[in-house]
């Protein structure tokens, strides 16, 4: 089964977002993935499925979840997105 280029781009973006969430979580220092899942209102399994890089059944975060994650981790929401998707306001 061939994947479209758009599907590949989405997977890459999802991977970069997951990586940025993990970096922000590590920088926070006093919070585990289990804590993040609880604060987010999802199960640890659901969070792991969204963060794991190699899974075929990866679950993408909703925009609302990304906003909540940014709040929980005390980062600007744009910090979770790949640089190519962020725009600096003039």
C-alpha positions in Angstrom: 0.0 0.0 0.0 1.5 3.3 -1.1 1.1 6.3 1.2 0.5 9.7 -0.3 3.1 12.4 0.2 0.6 14.3 2.3 0.3 11.3 4.6 4.1 11.1 5.0 4.2 14.8 5.8 1.6 14.4 8.4 3.5 11.6 10.0 6.7 13.7 10.1 4.8 16.6 11.7 3.3 14.3 14.3 6.7 12.9 15.0 8.2 16.4 15.5 5.3 17.5 17.7 5.7 14.3 19.8 9.4 15.0 20.1 8.8 18.6 21.1 6.3 17.5 23.8 8.9 15.1 25.2 11.5 17.8 25.2 9.2 20.3 27.0 8.2 17.6 29.5 11.9 16.8 30.2 12.6 20.6 30.6 9.7 20.9 33.1 11.6 18.3 35.2 9.0 17.7 37.9 6.4 15.9 35.8 6.2 12.4 34.4 4.3 11.2 31.3 1.8 9.7 33.7 1.3 13.1 35.4 0.9 14.7 32.0 -1.7 12.1 31.0 -3.6 12.7 34.2 -3.6 16.5 33.8 -4.6 16.1 30.1 -7.5 13.8 31.1 -6.4 10.9 29.0 -5.0 7.5 29.9 -1.3 6.9 30.0 -1.7 4.4 27.2 -3.4 7.0 25.0 -0.7 9.5 25.7 2.1 6.9 24.9 0.3 5.9 21.7 0.4 9.6 20.6 4.1 10.1 21.6 5.7 6.9 20.3 7.6 7.5 17.1 7.5 4.0 15.6 3.9 2.9 15.9 1.7 2.4 12.8 -1.4 3.1 14.9 -0.1 6.5 16.2 -2.8 8.8 17.5 -2.5 12.4 16.6 -3.1 15.1 19.2 -6.1 17.4 18.6 -5.4 21.2 18.5 -7.3 21.5 21.8 -5.0 18.8 23.4 -1.9 20.6 22.1 -3.1 23.9 23.7 -3.8 22.1 27.0 -0.4 20.4 26.9 1.3 23.7 26.3 -0.5 25.2 29.3 0.4 22.2 31.5 4.0 22.3 30.4 4.2 26.1 30.7 5.4 26.6 27.1 4.0 28.7 24.3 1.9 26.5 22.0 4.2 27.3 19.1 7.0 25.5 21.0 5.3 22.2 20.3 5.2 22.7 16.5 8.0 22.2 13.9 9.7 25.5 12.9 8.3 25.2 9.4 4.7 25.5 10.8 5.3 28.5 13.1 4.9 32.1 11.9 6.3 35.0 13.8 3.8 37.8 14.2 5.0 41.2 13.0 
